[in-house]
Amino acid sequence: MSAIVLVIFILTKENVATYLKSFSWNSMKYRADKSLRELLELLQAEINSIDTLMKAKTLAYTQAKGILQNITRKNMYLPIFSKKE
């Protein structure tokens, strides 16, 4: 089973049998009159696009997590002042 299929199952919380029963080929996007080479190129381009997007999101998440950790760490060392009323 490929990694992409595993990710689909994890994200959609579907099991293999349900996925296989409900699978439908996108015949408008991946037309039967195209050659296998053309279909493969189309699929590879789509996979590369998804991969690039996921890398960008992962980088943004990692940066945000680092910023949050730095803020948290700095706040731990700030003295706590009580308000005088």
The first five atom37 places (N, CA, C, CB, O) and aatype in JSON, in Angstrom:
{
  "aatype": [12, 15, 0, 9, 19, 10, 19, 9, 13, 9, 10, 16, 11, 6, 2, 19, 0, 16, 18, 10, 11, 15, 13, 15, 17, 2, 15, 12, 11, 18, 1, 0, 3, 11, 15, 10, 1, 6, 10, 10, 6, 10, 10, 5, 0, 6, 9, 2, 15, 9, 3, 16, 10, 12, 11, 0, 11, 16, 10, 0, 18, 16, 5, 0, 11, 7, 9, 10, 5, 2, 9, 16, 1, 11, 2, 12, 18, 10, 14, 9, 13, 15, 11, 11, 6],
  "atom_mask": [
    [1, 1, 1, 1, 1],
    [1, 1, 1, 1, 1],
    [1, 1, 1, 1, 1],
    [1, 1, 1, 1, 1],
    [1, 1, 1, 1, 1],
    [1, 1, 1, 1, 1],
    [1, 1, 1, 1, 1],
    [1, 1, 1, 1, 1],
    [1, 1, 1, 1, 1],
    [1, 1, 1, 1, 1],
    [1, 1, 1, 1, 1],
    [1, 1, 1, 1, 1],
    [1, 1, 1, 1, 1],
    [1, 1, 1, 1, 1],
    [1, 1, 1, 1, 1],
    [1, 1, 1, 1, 1],
    [1, 1, 1, 1, 1],
    [1, 1, 1, 1, 1],
    [1, 1, 1, 1, 1],
    [1, 1, 1, 1, 1],
    [1, 1, 1, 1, 1],
    [1, 1, 1, 1, 1],
    [1, 1, 1, 1, 1],
    [1, 1, 1, 1, 1],
    [1, 1, 1, 1, 1],
    [1, 1, 1, 1, 1],
    [1, 1, 1, 1, 1],
    [1, 1, 1, 1, 1],
    [1, 1, 1, 1, 1],
    [1, 1, 1, 1, 1],
    [1, 1, 1, 1, 1],
    [1, 1, 1, 1, 1],
    [1, 1, 1, 1, 1],
    [1, 1, 1, 1, 1],
    [1, 1, 1, 1, 1],
    [1, 1, 1, 1, 1],
    [1, 1, 1, 1, 1],
    [1, 1, 1, 1, 1],
    [1, 1, 1, 1, 1],
    [1, 1, 1, 1, 1],
    [1, 1, 1, 1, 1],
    [1, 1, 1, 1, 1],
    [1, 1, 1, 1, 1],
    [1, 1, 1, 1, 1],
    [1, 1, 1, 1, 1],
    [1, 1, 1, 1, 1],
    [1, 1, 1, 1, 1],
    [1, 1, 1, 1, 1],
    [1, 1, 1, 1, 1],
    [1, 1, 1, 1, 1],
    [1, 1, 1, 1, 1],
    [1, 1, 1, 1, 1],
    [1, 1, 1, 1, 1],
    [1, 1, 1, 1, 1],
    [1, 1, 1, 1, 1],
    [1, 1, 1, 1, 1],
    [1, 1, 1, 1, 1],
    [1, 1, 1, 1, 1],
    [1, 1, 1, 1, 1],
    [1, 1, 1, 1, 1],
    [1, 1, 1, 1, 1],
    [1, 1, 1, 1, 1],
    [1, 1, 1, 1, 1],
    [1, 1, 1, 1, 1],
    [1, 1, 1, 1, 1],
    [1, 1, 1, 0, 1],
    [1, 1, 1, 1, 1],
    [1, 1, 1, 1, 1],
    [1, 1, 1, 1, 1],
    [1, 1, 1, 1, 1],
    [1, 1, 1, 1, 1],
    [1, 1, 1, 1, 1],
    [1, 1, 1, 1, 1],
    [1, 1, 1, 1, 1],
    [1, 1, 1, 1, 1],
    [1, 1, 1, 1, 1],
    [1, 1, 1, 1, 1],
    [1, 1, 1, 1, 1],
    [1, 1, 1, 1, 1],
    [1, 1, 1, 1, 1],
    [1, 1, 1, 1, 1],
    [1, 1, 1, 1, 1],
    [1, 1, 1, 1, 1],
    [1, 1, 1, 1, 1],
    [1, 1, 1, 1, 1]
  ],
  "atom_positions": [
    [[0.85, -1.16, 0.0], [0.0, 0.0, 0.0], [0.9, 1.24, 0.0], [-0.97, -0.01, 1.22], [1.86, 1.31, 0.76]],
    [[0.58, 2.18, -0.84], [1.45, 3.36, -0.96], [1.23, 4.32, 0.19], [1.2, 4.06, -2.29], [0.22, 4.26, 0.89]],
    [[2.18, 5.2, 0.37], [2.11, 6.19, 1.45], [0.93, 7.14, 1.24], [3.42, 6.99, 1.53], [0.3, 7.56, 2.2]],
    [[0.64, 7.47, -0.01], [-0.47, 8.37, -0.31], [-1.79, 7.75, 0.14], [-0.52, 8.71, -1.81], [-2.62, 8.43, 0.74]],
    [[-1.98, 6.49, -0.16], [-3.21, 5.8, 0.24], [-3.31, 5.75, 1.76], [-3.25, 4.38, -0.35], [-4.39, 5.92, 2.32]],
    [[-2.18, 5.51, 2.44], [-2.19, 5.49, 3.9], [-2.59, 6.85, 4.47], [-0.82, 5.07, 4.44], [-3.35, 6.92, 5.43]],
    [[-2.07, 7.91, 3.88], [-2.42, 9.26, 4.33], [-3.91, 9.51, 4.13], [-1.58, 10.31, 3.59], [-4.56, 10.09, 5.0]],
    [[-4.45, 9.08, 3.0], [-5.88, 9.25, 2.74], [-6.69, 8.54, 3.81], [-6.25, 8.7, 1.34], [-7.66, 9.09, 4.33]],
    [[-6.3, 7.32, 4.15], [-7.02, 6.56, 5.17], [-6.93, 7.23, 6.53], [-6.48, 5.14, 5.25], [-7.91, 7.27, 7.28]],
    [[-5.77, 7.76, 6.85], [-5.6, 8.42, 8.15], [-6.42, 9.7, 8.21], [-4.11, 8.73, 8.4], [-7.1, 9.95, 9.21]],
    [[-6.37, 10.52, 7.16], [-7.07, 11.8, 7.16], [-8.58, 11.64, 7.09], [-6.6, 12.65, 6.0], [-9.31, 12.4, 7.73]],
    [[-9.06, 10.67, 6.33], [-10.5, 10.5, 6.17], [-11.08, 9.49, 7.14], [-10.81, 10.07, 4.76], [-12.3, 9.35, 7.25]],
    [[-10.2, 8.78, 7.87], [-10.62, 7.77, 8.83], [-11.46, 6.67, 8.17], [-11.4, 8.42, 9.98], [-12.39, 6.14, 8.78]],
    [[-11.15, 6.36, 6.94], [-11.82, 5.29, 6.21], [-10.99, 4.02, 6.3], [-12.05, 5.69, 4.74], [-9.78, 4.07, 6.49]],
    [[-11.65, 2.9, 6.18], [-10.89, 1.66, 6.08], [-10.75, 1.29, 4.61], [-11.57, 0.51, 6.89], [-11.39, 1.9, 3.75]],
    [[-9.93, 0.33, 4.32], [-9.6, -0.03, 2.94], [-10.84, -0.47, 2.18], [-8.55, -1.15, 2.91], [-11.05, -0.04, 1.04]],
    [[-11.67, -1.29, 2.78], [-12.86, -1.8, 2.09], [-13.8, -0.66, 1.71], [-13.6, -2.81, 2.98], [-14.32, -0.65, 0.6]],
    [[-14.02, 0.28, 2.61], [-14.9, 1.41, 2.32], [-14.32, 2.26, 1.2], [-15.11, 2.28, 3.59], [-15.05, 2.7, 0.3]],
    [[-13.02, 2.49, 1.26], [-12.37, 3.3, 0.22], [-12.51, 2.64, -1.15], [-10.88, 3.52, 0.56], [-12.84, 3.3, -2.14]],
    [[-12.25, 1.35, -1.21], [-12.32, 0.64, -2.49], [-13.75, 0.58, -3.03], [-11.78, -0.77, -2.34], [-13.95, 0.65, -4.24]],
    [[-14.73, 0.46, -2.15], [-16.13, 0.42, -2.59], [-16.59, 1.78, -3.1], [-17.04, -0.04, -1.45], [-17.41, 1.85, -4.02]],
    [[-16.08, 2.87, -2.51], [-16.54, 4.21, -2.88], [-15.64, 4.9, -3.9], [-16.65, 5.06, -1.65], [-15.95, 6.01, -4.34]],
    [[-14.53, 4.26, -4.3], [-13.58, 4.89, -5.23], [-14.23, 5.1, -6.59], [-12.32, 4.02, -5.37], [-14.92, 4.22, -7.1]],
    [[-14.01, 6.27, -7.16], [-14.45, 6.52, -8.53], [-13.36, 7.31, -9.25], [-15.82, 7.29, -8.56], [-12.8, 8.25, -8.7]],
    [[-13.07, 6.92, -10.46], [-12.05, 7.56, -11.28], [-12.59, 8.88, -11.8], [-11.63, 6.65, -12.45], [-13.73, 8.95, -12.26]],
    [[-11.78, 9.92, -11.73], [-12.17, 11.23, -12.23], [-11.96, 11.23, -13.74], [-11.35, 12.38, -11.54], [-10.89, 11.6, -14.23]],
    [[-12.99, 10.81, -14.48], [-12.86, 10.64, -15.92], [-12.8, 11.97, -16.68], [-14.01, 9.82, -16.45], [-12.39, 11.99, -17.84]],
    [[-13.19, 13.06, -16.05], [-13.07, 14.36, -16.71], [-11.61, 14.85, -16.67], [-14.0, 15.41, -16.04], [-11.12, 15.41, -17.64]],
    [[-10.94, 14.62, -15.56], [-9.57, 15.07, -15.41], [-8.59, 14.08, -16.01], [-9.26, 15.28, -13.95], [-7.63, 14.48, -16.68]],
    [[-8.82, 12.8, -15.78], [-7.93, 11.74, -16.26], [-8.66, 10.94, -17.34], [-7.47, 10.8, -15.09], [-9.12, 9.82, -17.11]],
    [[-8.76, 11.54, -18.51], [-9.56, 10.96, -19.6], [-8.93, 9.69, -20.15], [-9.73, 11.97, -20.73], [-7.7, 9.54, -20.18]],
    [[-9.78, 8.78, -20.58], [-9.34, 7.5, -21.11], [-8.69, 7.64, -22.49], [-10.52, 6.54, -21.19], [-7.97, 6.74, -22.92]],
    [[-8.94, 8.75, -23.18], [-8.35, 8.92, -24.51], [-6.91, 9.42, -24.46], [-9.19, 9.89, -25.33], [-6.25, 9.53, -25.5]],
    [[-6.41, 9.73, -23.26], [-5.02, 10.16, -23.12], [-4.12, 8.94, -22.99], [-4.84, 11.1, -21.9], [-4.54, 7.88, -22.52]],
    [[-2.87, 9.11, -23.4], [-1.92, 8.01, -23.27], [-1.52, 7.85, -21.82], [-0.68, 8.26, -24.15], [-1.7, 8.75, -21.0]],
    [[-0.98, 6.69, -21.51], [-0.51, 6.45, -20.14], [0.58, 7.44, -19.76], [0.02, 5.0, -20.01], [0.65, 7.88, -18.61]],
    [[1.42, 7.8, -20.7], [2.49, 8.78, -20.44], [1.89, 10.12, -20.04], [3.39, 8.95, -21.69], [2.35, 10.75, -19.08]],
    [[0.86, 10.57, -20.76], [0.22, 11.85, -20.43], [-0.44, 11.8, -19.05], [-0.83, 12.22, -21.5], [-0.33, 12.74, -18.27]],
    [[-1.11, 10.69, -18.75], [-1.75, 10.54, -17.45], [-0.71, 10.53, -16.34], [-2.59, 9.26, -17.42], [-0.9, 11.14, -15.29]],
    [[0.38, 9.82, -16.57], [1.45, 9.76, -15.57], [2.05, 11.14, -15.33], [2.55, 8.79, -16.02], [2.29, 11.51, -14.18]],
    [[2.28, 11.9, -16.39], [2.82, 13.26, -16.25], [1.86, 14.15, -15.48], [3.11, 13.87, -17.63], [2.28, 14.96, -14.66]],
    [[0.57, 14.01, -15.75], [-0.44, 14.79, -15.05], [-0.47, 14.44, -13.57], [-1.83, 14.56, -15.67], [-0.52, 15.33, -12.71]],
    [[-0.44, 13.15, -13.27], [-0.43, 12.71, -11.88], [0.85, 13.15, -11.16], [-0.56, 11.18, -11.81], [0.78, 13.58, -10.01]],
    [[2.0, 13.05, -11.83], [3.26, 13.48, -11.22], [3.25, 14.98, -10.93], [4.44, 13.13, -12.12], [3.74, 15.42, -9.89]],
    [[2.7, 15.76, -11.84], [2.62, 17.21, -11.63], [1.72, 17.52, -10.44], [2.1, 17.92, -12.9], [2.03, 18.39, -9.63]],
    [[0.62, 16.8, -10.33], [-0.29, 17.02, -9.21], [0.36, 16.61, -7.88], [-1.6, 16.23, -9.42], [0.22, 17.31, -6.88]],
    [[1.07, 15.5, -7.88], [1.76, 15.03, -6.67], [2.85, 16.03, -6.28], [2.38, 13.63, -6.9], [3.0, 16.34, -5.1]],
    [[3.61, 16.53, -7.25], [4.66, 17.52, -6.96], [4.06, 18.79, -6.38], [5.45, 17.85, -8.23], [4.64, 19.4, -5.48]],
    [[2.91, 19.2, -6.9], [2.24, 20.39, -6.4], [1.8, 20.2, -4.95], [1.03, 20.74, -7.28], [1.99, 21.08, -4.11]],
    [[1.22, 19.05, -4.65], [0.8, 18.73, -3.28], [2.01, 18.66, -2.36], [0.0, 17.4, -3.24], [1.96, 19.14, -1.23]],
    [[3.1, 18.05, -2.84], [4.32, 17.93, -2.04], [4.89, 19.3, -1.71], [5.37, 17.09, -2.79], [5.3, 19.54, -0.57]],
    [[4.93, 20.2, -2.68], [5.44, 21.55, -2.47], [4.57, 22.29, -1.46], [5.49, 22.32, -3.8], [5.09, 22.96, -0.57]],
    [[3.26, 22.16, -1.6], [2.33, 22.8, -0.67], [2.52, 22.27, 0.75], [0.89, 22.59, -1.13], [2.54, 23.05, 1.7]],
    [[2.66, 20.97, 0.89], [2.83, 20.38, 2.22], [4.16, 20.79, 2.84], [2.74, 18.85, 2.13], [4.23, 21.01, 4.05]],
    [[5.21, 20.89, 2.04], [6.51, 21.35, 2.56], [6.4, 22.79, 3.06], [7.59, 21.24, 1.47], [6.96, 23.12, 4.11]],
    [[5.7, 23.63, 2.32], [5.53, 25.03, 2.72], [4.72, 25.12, 4.02], [4.84, 25.84, 1.61], [5.05, 25.9, 4.91]],
    [[3.67, 24.32, 4.12], [2.85, 24.33, 5.34], [3.63, 23.79, 6.54], [1.57, 23.49, 5.14], [3.51, 24.31, 7.65]],
    [[4.44, 22.76, 6.31], [5.26, 22.21, 7.38], [6.28, 23.24, 7.85], [5.97, 20.93, 6.9], [6.5, 23.37, 9.06]],
    [[6.9, 23.95, 6.93], [7.86, 24.99, 7.28], [7.19, 26.1, 8.08], [8.51, 25.56, 6.02], [7.73, 26.56, 9.09]],
    [[6.01, 26.54, 7.63], [5.28, 27.59, 8.35], [4.91, 27.13, 9.75], [4.02, 28.0, 7.57], [5.02, 27.9, 10.71]],
    [[4.46, 25.89, 9.87], [4.12, 25.34, 11.18], [5.34, 25.29, 12.1], [3.52, 23.94, 11.04], [5.26, 25.67, 13.26]],
    [[6.47, 24.82, 11.57], [7.69, 24.71, 12.36], [8.15, 26.09, 12.82], [8.8, 24.03, 11.54], [8.58, 26.25, 13.97]],
    [[8.07, 27.08, 11.94], [8.47, 28.44, 12.31], [7.54, 29.0, 13.38], [8.47, 29.35, 11.08], [8.01, 29.61, 14.34]],
    [[6.24, 28.81, 13.23], [5.29, 29.31, 14.22], [5.49, 28.62, 15.56], [3.84, 29.09, 13.73], [5.4, 29.25, 16.62]],
    [[5.77, 27.33, 15.52], [6.01, 26.58, 16.76], [7.27, 27.11, 17.45], [6.16, 25.06, 16.45], [7.28, 27.26, 18.67]],
    [[8.32, 27.39, 16.7], [9.55, 27.93, 17.26], [9.33, 29.3, 17.88], [0.0, 0.0, 0.0], [9.85, 29.59, 18.95]],
    [[8.56, 30.15, 17.21], [8.26, 31.48, 17.74], [7.49, 31.35, 19.04], [7.45, 32.32, 16.71], [7.79, 32.04, 20.02]],
    [[6.5, 30.47, 19.06], [5.71, 30.27, 20.28], [6.59, 29.75, 21.43], [4.57, 29.29, 20.0], [6.44, 30.19, 22.57]],
    [[7.48, 28.83, 21.12], [8.38, 28.31, 22.15], [9.29, 29.41, 22.7], [9.22, 27.16, 21.59], [9.54, 29.47, 23.9]],
    [[9.79, 30.28, 21.82], [10.63, 31.39, 22.26], [9.86, 32.36, 23.15], [11.2, 32.13, 21.05], [10.38, 32.81, 24.17]],
    [[8.63, 32.67, 22.76], [7.81, 33.57, 23.57], [7.53, 32.94, 24.93], [6.48, 33.9, 22.84], [7.64, 33.61, 25.96]],
    [[7.19, 31.68, 24.93], [6.91, 30.97, 26.18], [8.14, 30.96, 27.07], [6.44, 29.54, 25.91], [8.05, 31.19, 28.28]],
    [[9.29, 30.68, 26.49], [10.54, 30.63, 27.25], [10.87, 32.0, 27.84], [11.7, 30.14, 26.34], [11.29, 32.09, 28.99]],
    [[10.68, 33.06, 27.07], [10.96, 34.42, 27.56], [10.0, 34.8, 28.68], [10.87, 35.43, 26.41], [10.41, 35.44, 29.65]],
    [[8.74, 34.43, 28.55], [7.75, 34.77, 29.57], [8.0, 34.03, 30.88], [6.36, 34.45, 29.06], [7.6, 34.51, 31.94]],
    [[8.65, 32.9, 30.82], [8.94, 32.15, 32.04], [9.94, 32.9, 32.91], [9.48, 30.75, 31.69], [9.93, 32.75, 34.13]],
    [[10.8, 33.69, 32.31], [11.86, 34.38, 33.04], [11.5, 35.82, 33.4], [13.11, 34.37, 32.24], [12.3, 36.51, 34.04]],
    [[10.33, 36.28, 33.0], [9.93, 37.64, 33.35], [9.45, 37.65, 34.8], [8.82, 38.15, 32.4], [8.72, 36.76, 35.24]],
    [[9.85, 38.68, 35.55], [9.36, 38.76, 36.94], [7.87, 39.05, 36.95], [10.12, 39.86, 37.73], [7.34, 39.75, 36.09]],
    [[7.21, 38.5, 37.92], [5.77, 38.71, 38.05], [5.56, 39.85, 39.04], [5.03, 37.39, 38.52], [5.98, 39.78, 40.19]],
    [[4.92, 40.88, 38.57], [4.65, 42.05, 39.4], [3.19, 42.0, 39.85], [4.96, 43.37, 38.64], [2.29, 41.72, 39.05]],
    [[2.98, 42.25, 41.08], [1.59, 42.3, 41.57], [1.1, 43.73, 41.44], [1.49, 41.8, 43.05], [1.86, 44.69, 41.59]],
    [[-0.16, 43.87, 41.15], [-0.75, 45.21, 41.03], [-1.01, 45.77, 42.4], [-2.06, 45.17, 40.2], [-1.55, 45.1, 43.28]],
    [[-0.63, 47.01, 42.57], [-0.95, 47.71, 43.82], [-2.24, 48.48, 43.61], [0.22, 48.67, 44.25], [-2.39, 49.25, 42.66]],
    [[-3.14, 48.26, 44.49], [-4.43, 48.92, 44.33], [-4.56, 50.09, 45.24], [-5.55, 47.97, 44.58], [-5.58, 50.77, 45.24]]
  ]
}
